[in-house]
Amino acid sequence: MIFLNPVVLFGLIAASIPVIIHLLNLRKLKKINFSTLKFLNELQKNKIRRVKLKQWLLLALRMLIILFLVTAFARPTLEGVSIGGTTSAAKTTAVFVLDDTFSMSVIGQNGSYFNQAKQIIKNLINELEEGDDAALILVSGNKSEEVGLSANLKKFAGKVDNITVSDASGFINNALIRAANLISQSKNFNKEIYLLTDFQANRIADKNNITDLSKLLNDKVRLYSFDFAGRDVYNIGVNELKINTQIFEKNKPISFKTGITNYSQEPANNLVVSLFMNNERSAQRSINLQPGESSTVILDADVKSTGFVDALVEIEDDDILQDNVRYTAFYIPDEIQVLLAYENKDDSRFVKLALNSGGTNGNLKITEKKLSLLNSTQLNNFDVLFIIGNNFAGSKQKVNEFLQQGKGVVIFPGAEFNESVFKASLSSLKLPSQIQLINAGENSNSVVDFDKVDFNHPIFQNIFRDKKKKEIESPKIFSYYKINPGTKGKPVIKLIDGSSFLSEFDVSDGRILLFNVAPVLRWSDFPVKSIFAPLVYKSVYYLSSGRSQEADYLAGEQMNINISGRTLPQIKIVKPDKEEEFININENTSADFISYSNTYSAGLYKIYSGDKILETISVNVDPAESVTKYLKGSGFDEYLKEIKFGGKYLKIDLNEDISQVILQARFGSELWRYFLLAALILALIEMTIARSAKKELTEATG
């Protein structure tokens, strides 16, 4: 037995009051001498004995009355026992930790695990009393769907009804930390946490985030768990989707690499893997997978449209549907806007001819400007920037902002030899500035040739008719800058002296291609070689493809949205379920990116400024949530030891009478009613005996 209000027990001292009064009354008794017969004297003695006996009985009754009253107010309770009509009236705070991750979508005999869990929560809510409060924590971490402590239990149950399975994953440990912080704020006596999950073994906790929760989850907290895992789950998941192609052109093939894993204990035979682009099936393959086996599948298809292209890979249905599809997106510009910025127009002549030859379908739109006018040019309107000249250090801010938008720059030195100025310009963009001008002169017999060529670089994609025989005729190079990209970049074409003829650098979110020769015949015969034009216009396609297709977010993660192309102070986000969300942008802000965290649905998020689409971002499920291995035995008890859980833990079987189990486990049967009733009965007895004793005392002394 325990007492819910133990402070009142100090009132037991009051039980001594009847004794004190009795002793004081004894001291007040006076001996009265009177003459009478011996018989009457004996009779009086007998009556006085009876009166004293009743006085001692009254003393005991009065002490018991005080004892029972004080005990009743101290609220005595029997642990682990439920007596009809005596359940605890102590206020309760119930925090429900609901696993809403998509592994809970598995359907069992009584419906999906998730719906079963919601029904249990609603049943338990009905058991709570007026004055109790409840809260809901979701394992997915979707705080917009969670419910803080609320005493409006009817409204709370309605919110539970509206919760749906999330595409996001999460750790039970993180949810319990939030639940612990929440329940520690409660002043109610009963503090209870209900964990409803399938106990996926790899989703209990990130070992790096396990902390001591003993102060929050102390001996006043009870933790009840419900384990919904109970059947073998047949699940095959798409755990990866990458685009192998890095140069996107209309009516040219795009290659996709996808990873498929069989997470179940059964083999998968003739599993169909389908590729869709813009909602049209573009390719498919059939594969076999043994239990636990993973396979990489390559799917190729021609892309038939420009703009943002939506792509997904999908497999056939199984017990878990959410991981049967994976999304990505890429961009093929309808028109590629190229800015040709030069110091000397003659230096750009061959580059312009190469661009015109590459844009046979008219999709390359070329604008020419003096390099000195770059700072006054709105670069947002262009996809690729060519810089042909030595002195561009003064435009470093403009160029860096251009690169931050994920765009690309091609740099050729100017025809005029000016090593120090070109070195300063490269340094302004944080490119290697340890360069050396080698000038043999065009009439010299001393020339430098190509040595090594990285034919795997995307810039050489679809250039050669014979893919097995890739050769480039080296130009004769008379003058060049000796450049070593070092760790900042990578050489695409190297010269025989070990320096880089063509280097690539990743800068911010963009790319720079740096040539070490001016595009004029005085430096080399490169401009008239057959490789010159393909390298120039392929550079445009490569750089205009950007790096946006590399971004792949998991559901629930915060994404960064590029809003540099906005035309209005408001951004519209169209979610995968077609729901629209609007974000107002401060007109005075200069930021090109905003953060967005409401990504709990997998699919493609389309970003608009007015009617103009700015970006399509793919959000996919976490493959860790697809693993169908569950905790067994004392696995969860070991976790509770790690977090130093100090409360009482009870695992409830789904086949038990859940309400009865919780009532028995709670600080359950209060006995104050019985003690109060006993005190009232004793008071009635005391009153009856007191009247009789008073009458007899009067007769005995009268």
C-alpha positions in Angstrom: 0.0 0.0 0.0 1.1 3.5 -0.8 -0.3 7.0 0.0 -0.9 9.5 -2.7 -1.0 12.4 -0.2 1.5 11.3 2.4 1.9 14.8 4.0 -1.5 14.5 5.6 -0.2 11.5 7.7 1.3 14.1 10.1 -2.3 14.5 11.1 -2.1 11.2 12.9 -0.6 13.1 15.8 -4.2 14.3 16.4 -5.0 10.7 17.5 -3.4 11.6 20.8 -5.9 14.3 21.5 -8.6 12.0 23.0 -6.0 10.5 25.3 -4.9 13.9 26.6 -8.5 14.9 27.2 -9.2 11.7 29.0 -6.2 12.2 31.3 -7.2 15.7 32.0 -10.7 14.6 32.9 -9.2 12.0 35.3 -7.3 14.7 37.1 -10.6 16.7 37.6 -12.4 13.9 39.3 -13.2 14.7 43.0 -13.9 12.2 45.7 -17.3 12.8 47.4 -17.9 11.3 50.8 -21.5 10.4 51.7 -23.2 8.1 54.2 -25.2 5.3 52.8 -25.8 1.7 53.2 -23.1 -0.8 52.4 -25.3 -2.3 49.6 -25.7 1.0 47.8 -21.9 1.5 48.1 -21.2 -1.8 46.3 -23.8 -1.0 43.7 -22.2 2.3 43.0 -18.8 0.6 42.5 -20.2 -1.7 39.9 -21.8 1.1 37.9 -18.6 3.1 38.0 -16.7 0.1 36.6 -19.1 -0.1 33.7 -18.7 3.7 33.1 -14.9 3.4 33.1 -15.1 0.5 30.6 -17.2 2.6 28.3 -14.9 5.6 28.7 -12.0 3.4 27.6 -14.0 2.1 24.7 -15.0 5.7 23.7 -11.3 6.7 23.9 -10.4 3.9 21.5 -13.2 4.8 19.1 -12.3 8.5 19.1 -8.7 7.6 18.3 -9.8 5.2 15.5 -12.1 7.9 14.1 -9.2 10.4 13.9 -6.9 7.6 12.5 -9.3 6.6 9.8 -10.1 10.3 8.8 -6.4 11.2 8.5 -5.7 8.0 6.6 -8.7 8.7 4.2 -7.3 12.2 3.4 -3.8 10.7 2.8 -5.5 8.6 0.0 -4.1 5.0 0.6 -3.7 3.0 -2.6 -3.1 -0.6 -3.4 -0.5 -1.1 -6.2 -1.3 -3.6 -8.9 -4.8 -4.4 -7.7 -8.0 -3.2 -9.2 -11.1 -3.2 -6.9 -14.5 -2.3 -8.4 -15.3 1.3 -7.7 -11.9 2.1 -6.3 -9.8 3.1 -9.3 -7.4 5.9 -8.8 -8.8 9.4 -9.0 -5.3 10.8 -9.2 -4.9 13.0 -12.3 -3.1 11.4 -15.2 -0.8 12.7 -18.0 -0.7 10.3 -20.9 1.9 10.9 -23.7 1.3 8.6 -26.7 4.4 7.9 -28.9 2.9 6.7 -32.2 5.2 5.1 -34.8 3.8 6.6 -38.0 6.6 5.5 -40.2 5.7 3.6 -43.3 6.8 0.2 -41.9 3.6 0.4 -39.8 1.5 0.2 -43.0 1.9 -3.6 -43.0 -1.6 -5.2 -42.9 -2.2 -7.9 -40.3 -5.2 -9.9 -39.3 -6.9 -6.9 -37.7 -5.9 -4.3 -40.3 -2.8 -2.3 -40.7 -0.4 -1.9 -37.7 -0.9 1.8 -37.9 -4.7 1.7 -37.7 -4.6 -0.8 -34.9 -2.3 1.6 -33.0 -4.6 4.5 -33.5 -7.6 2.5 -32.3 -5.7 1.6 -29.1 -4.9 5.2 -28.5 -8.6 6.2 -28.9 -9.7 3.4 -26.5 -7.2 4.6 -23.9 -8.3 8.2 -24.3 -11.9 7.0 -23.5 -10.5 5.6 -20.2 -9.1 8.9 -19.1 -11.1 11.1 -16.7 -12.0 14.7 -16.6 -8.9 16.7 -15.6 -6.5 14.3 -17.2 -4.5 15.4 -20.2 -2.8 13.8 -23.1 -0.2 14.4 -25.8 0.8 12.8 -29.1 4.4 12.4 -30.3 5.2 11.0 -33.8 8.2 8.9 -34.5 8.5 10.5 -38.0 9.2 13.8 -36.3 6.3 15.6 -38.1 5.7 18.2 -35.5 2.9 19.8 -37.5 0.8 16.7 -36.8 1.8 16.2 -33.2 -0.4 17.3 -30.3 0.8 19.0 -27.2 -0.6 18.4 -23.7 -4.3 18.9 -23.9 -7.2 18.3 -21.5 -9.7 18.5 -24.4 -9.7 14.7 -24.9 -12.5 14.7 -27.5 -10.6 17.1 -29.7 -7.5 15.1 -29.1 -9.2 11.8 -30.3 -10.3 13.7 -33.5 -6.7 14.7 -34.3 -5.5 11.1 -33.8 -8.2 10.0 -36.3 -6.7 12.3 -38.9 -3.1 11.2 -38.6 -1.9 9.2 -41.6 1.2 7.1 -42.3 4.3 9.3 -43.0 6.9 8.7 -45.7 9.5 9.9 -43.3 11.5 7.7 -41.0 12.7 8.3 -37.5 14.3 6.8 -34.3 12.1 5.8 -31.4 14.8 7.3 -29.1 14.3 10.7 -30.5 10.6 10.5 -30.0 11.0 9.3 -26.4 13.3 12.2 -25.7 10.6 14.6 -26.8 8.0 12.6 -24.8 10.3 12.8 -21.7 10.7 16.5 -22.0 7.0 16.9 -22.3 5.9 14.7 -19.4 8.4 16.3 -17.1 6.4 19.5 -17.3 3.3 17.8 -16.0 2.2 18.3 -12.3 -0.2 15.3 -12.4 0.6 12.3 -10.2 0.2 9.6 -12.8 2.8 10.1 -15.6 2.4 7.6 -18.4 4.1 7.1 -21.8 2.5 4.7 -24.3 4.8 3.5 -27.1 3.0 2.0 -30.1 5.5 0.6 -32.7 6.7 -2.4 -34.6 10.1 -2.2 -33.0 12.3 -2.2 -36.1 15.7 -3.2 -34.9 17.6 -0.5 -36.8 15.2 2.3 -35.9 15.4 2.2 -32.1 18.2 4.7 -31.7 21.2 6.3 -33.3 24.0 5.2 -31.0 25.6 8.6 -31.2 22.4 10.2 -29.7 21.8 8.0 -26.7 21.7 10.1 -23.6 21.0 9.8 -19.9 17.3 10.3 -19.4 17.2 9.2 -15.7 16.2 12.7 -14.5 13.3 13.0 -16.9 12.2 9.3 -16.9 12.4 8.7 -13.2 10.6 6.4 -10.8 7.4 8.4 -11.2 7.0 7.6 -14.9 5.4 4.5 -16.3 6.2 3.3 -19.8 3.8 0.9 -21.6 4.8 -0.6 -25.0 2.7 -2.3 -27.7 4.5 -4.4 -30.2 2.7 -4.8 -33.6 5.3 -6.9 -35.4 4.1 -10.5 -35.6 4.2 -11.7 -39.2 6.8 -12.3 -41.9 6.8 -9.2 -44.1 7.4 -9.6 -47.9 9.1 -6.4 -48.9 11.3 -5.4 -51.8 12.4 -1.8 -52.0 13.9 0.6 -54.5 16.7 2.1 -52.4 18.6 4.1 -55.0 18.0 6.1 -58.2 20.9 8.0 -59.9 21.2 9.6 -63.3 24.4 8.3 -65.0 24.1 10.9 -67.8 25.4 14.3 -67.0 24.7 16.0 -70.4 21.0 16.3 -71.1 19.8 16.7 -74.7 16.4 16.3 -76.2 16.0 13.0 -78.2 19.2 11.7 -76.7 19.4 8.7 -74.3 19.5 9.2 -70.6 20.9 6.4 -68.4 19.5 5.7 -64.9 21.1 3.5 -62.2 18.7 2.0 -59.7 19.3 -0.2 -56.7 16.7 -2.9 -55.7 16.9 -4.9 -52.5 14.9 -7.9 -51.3 14.4 -7.4 -47.6 12.2 -10.4 -47.1 12.8 -14.1 -46.5 11.3 -15.2 -49.8 12.8 -15.0 -53.3 11.5 -12.5 -55.9 11.2 -14.0 -59.3 10.5 -12.0 -62.5 10.2 -8.7 -60.7 9.4 -6.0 -63.2 11.3 -2.8 -62.8 9.8 0.1 -64.8 11.1 3.6 -65.6 8.7 6.4 -66.2 9.5 9.9 -67.6 6.8 12.5 -67.4 4.2 9.8 -66.6 5.1 7.7 -69.6 6.7 4.2 -69.3 10.1 4.6 -71.0 11.8 1.4 -70.2 11.5 -1.8 -68.1 13.5 -4.8 -67.0 12.7 -8.1 -65.2 15.0 -9.3 -62.5 15.3 -12.2 -59.9 16.3 -11.6 -56.3 17.1 -14.1 -53.5 16.3 -13.2 -49.9 18.5 -10.4 -48.7 20.0 -9.9 -52.2 20.5 -6.4 -53.8 20.8 -5.7 -57.5 21.8 -2.7 -59.6 19.6 -2.2 -62.6 20.6 0.1 -65.5 17.7 1.6 -67.5 18.2 3.7 -70.7 15.6 5.7 -72.6 15.4 8.7 -74.9 14.0 11.9 -73.4 11.4 13.4 -75.6 10.8 16.8 -74.0 12.6 19.8 -72.7 12.2 21.7 -69.4 12.0 19.9 -66.1 11.6 16.2 -66.7 10.1 14.0 -63.9 11.4 10.5 -63.6 10.7 7.6 -61.4 11.5 3.9 -61.1 8.7 1.6 -59.8 8.4 -2.0 -58.9 5.4 -4.3 -58.2 3.3 -4.1 -55.1 4.2 -5.9 -51.9 3.5 -5.6 -48.2 5.1 -2.2 -47.9 4.1 0.1 -50.8 6.0 3.3 -50.0 9.5 2.0 -50.9 8.3 0.6 -54.3 9.0 3.9 -56.1 11.9 6.3 -56.2 11.9 9.8 -57.8 14.3 12.1 -59.5 14.2 15.0 -61.9 16.5 16.8 -64.3 16.3 19.8 -66.5 16.7 20.2 -70.3 16.5 23.8 -71.3 14.4 24.6 -74.3 16.8 27.4 -75.0 20.3 27.7 -73.6 21.2 31.3 -73.1 25.0 31.8 -73.6 26.8 35.0 -72.8 30.1 35.5 -74.7 32.1 38.1 -72.7 35.4 39.1 -74.4 38.2 41.6 -74.0 38.9 41.6 -77.8 36.2 40.5 -80.1 38.6 38.8 -82.5 39.6 36.5 -79.7 36.0 35.1 -79.6 35.5 34.5 -83.3 36.3 30.7 -83.3 34.3 30.2 -80.1 31.3 31.8 -81.6 31.6 29.7 -84.8 31.8 26.5 -82.7 28.7 27.5 -80.7 26.7 28.2 -83.8 27.7 24.8 -85.3 26.6 23.1 -82.1 23.3 24.8 -81.9 21.9 23.4 -85.2 18.4 23.1 -83.7 18.4 26.7 -82.7 18.4 26.1 -79.0 21.7 28.0 -78.3 21.0 31.7 -78.0 24.3 33.7 -78.0 24.7 37.2 -76.6 28.0 39.0 -77.0 29.3 41.7 -74.7 32.5 43.4 -73.7 34.1 41.9 -70.6 34.2 45.4 -69.1 30.4 45.5 -69.2 30.0 42.3 -67.2 29.2 44.1 -63.9 26.3 45.9 -65.5 24.8 42.8 -67.0 21.9 40.8 -65.5 23.5 37.4 -65.4 20.3 35.7 -64.1 19.1 35.6 -67.7 21.9 33.4 -68.8 22.7 29.7 -68.3 26.4 29.6 -69.4 29.0 32.3 -69.3 32.1 32.3 -71.6 35.0 34.6 -70.5 37.6 35.2 -73.1 40.2 37.6 -71.7 42.7 38.1 -69.0 41.2 40.9 -66.8 38.0 39.7 -65.1 39.0 40.1 -61.4 36.8 43.2 -61.2 33.7 41.1 -61.9 34.4 38.4 -59.3 31.3 39.1 -57.3 29.0 38.8 -60.4 30.7 35.6 -61.5 30.6 34.1 -58.0 26.9 34.9 -57.7 26.3 33.3 -61.1 28.1 30.1 -59.9 26.1 30.0 -56.7 23.0 29.6 -58.8 24.4 26.3 -60.1 25.4 27.6 -63.4 28.6 27.2 -65.4 31.6 29.3 -66.7 34.1 28.6 -69.4 37.3 30.6 -69.3 39.8 31.1 -72.1 42.8 33.5 -71.6 43.0 36.5 -73.9 45.3 36.5 -76.9 47.5 39.2 -75.4 50.1 37.9 -73.1 49.5 39.2 -69.6 50.5 36.6 -67.0 50.2 38.8 -63.9 46.7 40.1 -64.7 45.4 36.6 -65.7 46.9 35.2 -62.5 45.1 37.8 -60.4 41.8 37.1 -62.2 42.1 33.3 -61.5 42.9 34.0 -57.9 39.8 36.2 -57.5 37.7 33.1 -58.3 39.9 31.0 -55.9 41.3 29.0 -58.8 45.0 28.0 -58.9 47.0 31.1 -59.4 50.5 29.4 -59.5 50.6 29.5 -63.3 53.5 30.0 -65.7 53.3 31.4 -69.3 55.1 29.2 -71.8 55.6 31.2 -75.1 57.5 29.4 -77.8 55.9 31.4 -80.6 53.9 30.1 -83.5 56.9 29.8 -85.8 58.8 27.7 -83.3 59.4 24.0 -83.8 58.9 23.6 -80.1 55.3 22.4 -79.6 53.4 20.6 -76.8 50.9 17.8 -77.5 48.1 16.2 -75.6 49.1 13.3 -73.3 46.2 11.9 -71.3 42.5 12.4 -72.0 39.7 11.5 -69.5 37.3 10.0 -72.1 35.0 9.1 -69.2 34.2 12.7 -68.6 30.7 13.7 -69.6 31.9 16.3 -72.0 33.0 13.5 -74.4 29.6 11.8 -74.3 28.2 11.0 -77.7 31.1 12.7 -79.5 32.6 9.5 -80.9 30.8 7.3 -83.4 32.9 4.3 -82.4 32.6 4.1 -78.6 35.3 1.5 -78.4 37.8 3.6 -80.4 38.2 7.0 -78.8 41.0 9.1 -80.1 41.7 12.8 -80.3 44.2 14.4 -82.7 46.4 16.6 -80.6 46.7 20.3 -81.7 50.1 21.9 -82.0 50.4 24.2 -79.0 53.0 27.0 -79.2 52.0 29.1 -76.2 50.0 28.2 -73.1 49.7 28.7 -69.4 51.2 25.9 -67.3 48.4 25.1 -64.9 48.1 22.5 -62.2 44.6 22.2 -60.8 45.9 20.4 -57.7 43.2 19.4 -55.1 40.9 22.2 -56.2 40.0 20.7 -59.5 40.7 17.8 -61.9 42.4 17.7 -65.3 40.2 16.6 -68.2 43.0 16.8 -70.8 46.7 16.8 -69.8 49.7 17.9 -71.8 52.9 15.9 -72.0 54.7 18.2 -69.5 52.1 17.2 -66.9 50.2 20.4 -66.9 46.4 20.6 -67.6 45.1 21.7 -70.9 41.5 21.6 -69.8 40.6 21.6 -66.1 37.3 21.4 -64.2 36.5 23.1 -60.9 33.5 22.9 -58.7 32.8 26.3 -57.2 29.9 26.9 -54.9 27.0 25.1 -56.7 28.4 25.7 -60.1 31.3 24.6 -62.4 34.2 26.2 -64.2 35.9 24.8 -67.2 39.4 26.4 -67.7 41.4 26.2 -70.9 45.1 27.0 -70.7 45.3 28.4 -74.3 43.7 31.4 -76.0 41.2 30.4 -78.7 43.4 32.0 -81.4 45.8 30.5 -84.0 48.7 32.5 -82.6 48.7 30.3 -79.5 47.8 26.9 -81.2 46.0 25.3 -84.0 43.4 24.1 -81.5 40.6 26.3 -83.0 40.8 24.5 -86.4 41.1 21.0 -85.0 38.0 18.7 -85.3 37.8 18.4 -81.6 37.5 22.1 -80.9 33.8 22.7 -81.9 32.5 19.6 -80.1 34.4 20.5 -76.9 33.0 24.0 -76.9 29.3 23.2 -77.5 29.4 20.1 -75.3 30.8 22.4 -72.6 27.6 24.4 -72.9 25.3 21.4 -72.6 27.4 20.0 -69.7 27.4 23.3 -67.7 23.8 24.1 -68.5 22.7 20.8 -67.0 24.0 22.1 -63.7 24.3 20.1 -60.6 20.7 20.2 -59.4 20.1 16.6 -60.3 22.6 15.6 -57.6 20.3 16.9 -54.8 18.3 14.0 -53.3 16.5 14.6 -50.0 14.9 12.1 -47.7 11.4 12.6 -46.5 11.4 14.8 -43.4 14.7 16.5 -44.2 15.0 20.2 -44.7 15.6 21.1 -48.4 17.3 24.2 -49.8 15.3 25.9 -52.6 17.1 28.0 -55.2 14.9 31.2 -55.7 17.4 33.2 -57.6 15.2 33.2 -60.7 12.1 34.5 -58.9 10.1 37.3 -60.5 7.6 37.8 -57.6 8.0 38.2 -53.8 6.1 35.0 -53.3 7.1 31.4 -53.9 4.6 28.6 -54.5 5.4 25.1 -53.6 3.3 22.3 -55.2 3.7 19.1 -53.1 3.4 15.6 -54.5 -0.2 15.4 -53.4 -0.9 18.6 -55.4 -1.4 20.6 -52.3 -0.1 24.2 -52.7 1.9 26.1 -50.1 2.9 29.8 -50.5 6.0 31.4 -49.0 6.3 35.2 -49.0 9.8 36.5 -49.7 11.1 39.8 -48.2 11.5 42.0 -51.2 14.7 43.5 -49.7 16.3 40.1 -49.3 19.3 39.3 -51.4 19.4 35.6 -50.5 19.1 33.2 -53.4 18.1 30.2 -51.3 15.4 29.5 -48.7 14.9 26.5 -46.4 11.8 24.4 -46.5 11.1 21.5 -44.0 7.5 20.3 -44.7 8.8 17.4 -46.7 7.0 14.4 -45.0 5.6 13.1 -48.3 7.9 11.4 -50.9 7.7 12.6 -54.5 8.5 15.7 -56.6 8.2 19.2 -55.2 7.7 21.8 -57.8 8.8 25.4 -57.0 7.1 28.3 -58.8 7.4 32.1 -59.0 4.1 33.0 -60.5 3.6 30.7 -63.4 7.3 30.2 -63.9 8.7 26.9 -62.6 12.0 27.5 -60.9 13.0 24.0 -59.7 11.8 20.5 -59.3 13.2 18.7 -56.2 12.9 15.0 -55.5 12.2 13.7 -52.0 12.4 9.9 -51.3 11.9 7.5 -48.5 14.8 6.4 -46.2 15.8 2.8 -47.2 16.6 2.1 -43.5 12.8 2.1 -43.0 12.4 -0.8 -45.4 14.4 -3.3 -43.4 12.1 -5.9 -41.9 14.1 -7.1 -39.0 12.5 -6.6 -35.6 13.7 -6.5 -31.9 13.4 -9.8 -30.1 13.7 -10.8 -26.5 15.2 -8.2 -24.2 16.4 -5.9 -26.9 14.3 -3.0 -25.8 15.1 -3.6 -22.2 18.8 -3.2 -23.1 18.0 0.1 -24.7 16.2 1.3 -21.6 19.2 0.4 -19.5 21.4 2.5 -21.9 19.2 5.6 -21.4 19.0 4.8 -17.6 15.3 4.6 -17.6 14.3 4.9 -13.9 10.5 4.3 -14.2 8.4 1.2 -14.4 8.2 -0.6 -17.8 5.4 -2.9 -18.8 5.0 -4.6 -22.2 1.4 -5.2 -23.0 0.3 -8.0 -25.2 -2.3 -7.0 -27.9 -4.5 -9.9 -27.0 -4.8 -8.8 -23.3 -7.6 -6.7 -21.9 -5.5 -3.5 -22.3 -7.6 -1.2 -20.1 -7.7 -3.7 -17.2 -3.9 -4.3 -17.4 -3.3 -0.5 -17.3 -5.8 0.0 -14.4 -4.0 -2.7 -12.4 -0.6 -1.4 -13.2 -1.5 2.2 -12.4 -1.4 3.5 -8.8 -4.7 2.0 -9.0 -7.2 1.1 -6.2 -7.7 4.0 -3.7 -9.1 3.0 -0.3 -10.0 6.4 1.0 -13.7 5.8 0.6 -13.5 2.7 2.8 -11.6 4.5 5.5 -14.0 7.4 5.4 -17.0 5.0 5.7 -15.3 3.3 8.6 -14.8 6.6 10.3 -18.5 7.5 9.9 -19.6 4.1 11.3 -17.3 4.5 14.3 -18.6 8.0 14.8 -22.2 6.7 15.0 -21.1 4.0 17.4 -19.2 6.5 19.5 -22.3 8.8 19.7 -24.5 5.9 20.9 -22.0 4.7 23.5 -21.3 8.3 24.7 -25.0 8.9 25.4 -25.2 5.6 27.4 -22.0 6.3 29.3 -23.1 9.9 30.2 -26.4 8.6 31.6 -24.8 5.9 33.7 -22.2 8.4 34.9 -24.9 10.7 36.1 -26.7 7.9 37.9 -23.5 6.7 39.5 -22.5 10.1 40.8 -25.9 11.5 41.4 
